[in-house]
Amino acid sequence: MEKNGSGMIAGDLLPPIPAKRYFTIGEVGDLCDVKPHVLRYWEQEFNQLKPQKRRGNRRYYQHHEVVLIRRIRELLYEEGFTISGARIRLEEQGGGATVDASDAGSIRADLLAVLHILSS
């Protein structure tokens, strides 16, 4: 099989996203198989992608942004969309990776129920 620029074999699944609150640009690059300069470019092209910036303008991405980046990558690299086409598709899908507060509460309750079942 052929390896891509980051050393992953083309067609392999991306690694699971760890349960962390924030990810650096390097971590996101590894999780999404995208180089940091591409991530910085995508920030300019996709208004849904807004990582927090802290000391020294360092970027910190949240879990939902990592999921969004994976969706952008899928649209561009696997489905063959252009940047503008991917932007339109994400807008049609309502941002792709957003979860509103009521859904988040429901998801949390479901996860707590599963945790209770597993711990008993």
Secondary structure, DSSP 4 states (H G I P E B T S, - for coil): --B-TTSPBTTPPPPPPPS-SEEEHHHHHHHHT--HHHHHHHHHH-TT---EEEGGGEEEEEHHHHHHHHHHHIIIIIS---HHHHHHHHHHTTTSS---HHHHHHHHHHHHHHHHHHH-
